Amino acid sequence: MDRRSFLTQAGAVAGVAAAFPTPAIAQGTRELKLVTSWPKGLPGLGTSAERLGSAITAITGGRLKVQVFGAGQLVSAFEVFDAVSSGVADMYHSAEYYWEKRSPGFNFFAAVPFGFTADEMAAWIHWGGGQELWDELSGGYNIKPLLTTNTGAQMGGWFTKEVTGLESYRALRYRMPGLGGEVLRRLGAVVVNLPGGEITAALKSGAIDASEWVGPWNDMVLGLHKVSKLLLLSRLPRTGHRACDRHQQEAVGRTKCRRSQRDIDRGECGVHAVARGIQREQRQVPGTTQRG
């Protein structure tokens, strides 16, 4: 199977609109709904979506007014793709590997094990033909994809049980989406996918034994350090999250989305600052901080 056939091999999706809806219009302005997969105001991911919406509104002089919805406010975290595809919302801010059941090709526009670094992903998307492949894949769902936020390298995850070798992954209930989850599944783990807002409760209740999210900066906001004993700091290359915009304001969205380097820089700073805090608390931190 060639690369293009692989990318376009997709399953069925419910509620796909044949034509784009018209956004709410009042006195020459368009009101656009941006739905996200993150808790409202979550540092890094949630605030990036808020900043994108504010920037689009500002750069258009208020002609495009973007209202940002956190996960569950308009649709649930994993319903944002269908919401944009069907016209319930105008844009989403999420991670493409959440849609891998529609096509495994979506993984390559978010993260794969030992894949692109953040800079390499941006180079491929903007200059190496990645955008054209992504357009072809998402276009089948009435979506125009754009690269906006990138978290950079991520942590191995939080554990309630010590992992001493590959055998420790057998029957381990692990929250990880995408092809990373498939690797764990083949090691014998029981892989589940949960929205970020549900991870802490699942770890606390024992519904799962381990979970990755982003890194210490974002993870500690969710309180993962309060319900897990161990943090694996081995850092895997992972690129981040996207906003998808299907209207004629695409040029504006593209201009603002390309400022994603700010999120990478801020994420790197946050990771190191929080890691120092964890060490001060004398929390167990196995693994290394080697970059992907």
Secondary structure, 3 states (H helix, E strand, C coil): CCHHHHHHCCCCCCCCCCCCCCCEEECCEEEEEEEECCCCCCCCHHHHHHHHHHHHHHHCCCCEEEEEECCCCCCCHHHHHHHHHHCCCCEEEECHHHHCCCCHHHHHHCCCCCCCCHHHHHHHHHHCCHHHHHHHHHHCCCCCEEEEECCCCECCEEECCCCCCHHHHCCCEEECCHHHHHHHHHCCCEEECCCHHHHHHHHHHCCCCEECCCCHHHHHHHCHHHHCCEEECCCECCCCEEEEECCCCHHHHHHHHCCCHHHHHHHHHHHHHHHHHHHHCCCECCCCCCCC
